Amino acid sequence: MKKAKNPLVVGNWKMNPLSVSLSFKLAKEIKSLLSKKNPVTVVIAPPALYLETVKKVANGSHLFTLGAQNAYYEKLGAHTGEISIPMLKDIGVSHVIVGHSERREKGETDVAVNQKVLAVIKEGLIAVLCIGERARDSAGNYLTFIEQQIRSSLREVGRTKLEQVVIAYEPVWAIGAGVSATPEDVREMRIFIEKVLSDIFGRNYASKVRILYGGSVSEKNAKEIFVQGTVDGFLVGGASLHPREFVHIIKNVSSI
Ligand code: PEP
């Protein structure tokens, strides 16, 4: 059964769009389509360079909040090119995506992911922890892989902090592929993730963690995956760059 949690939809713009003015336009279009009565928490995660612009568009409207696509775990210092979590917090970021597969592919390790999760929690923000297998095998080894990702990413996270953790299950094979996991795949994985979390933290604490799905979510498949997959929302990549489609996904989630 689906839990009574407010749904969450995070739009990951990745390295798009091409200019500040286009980011302003995109955020404005999304804002104009969002309803104030919407019970869904909507997070927009633009490239860090556009956070200030997107924040201006949000203008305290509570229609959406700001997300970061990545962060570094140290606070300050000689870390060229990095952005720290206190810096993101200062600009108004509420959610930080951690361990996206596109970053893991560039060498981000489980250890670094764990350090980032801990640092996000320490600053009082919400970590959207991405996990997901590269491929599935009939022997079910992918489940062992997922369990290992959860255990290593959440090492030393206190169970009283689990409200600050969101898990985005994003099978790598479905990201940007145009083909999502089936609602049955998603449901099975949700149950599995909950079991792993219960084993680590105990059932009551584990139930605080929101579980999202990500990977080729579109206006066509969102409702089915949300209902039958029994997830708490979505991490949306490509479709979050299309205001009508993105808001349609949010409406599908909020109408249930
Ligand atoms: C993502 O970037 O996290 C993602 C799920 O991308 P897409 O929706 O484009 O598959």
Residues whose N, C-alpha, C, O or C-beta is under 5 A from the ligand:
A	BS01	PEP	N12 A174 I175 G176 A177 G214 G215 S216 V217 L235 V236 G237 G238 A239
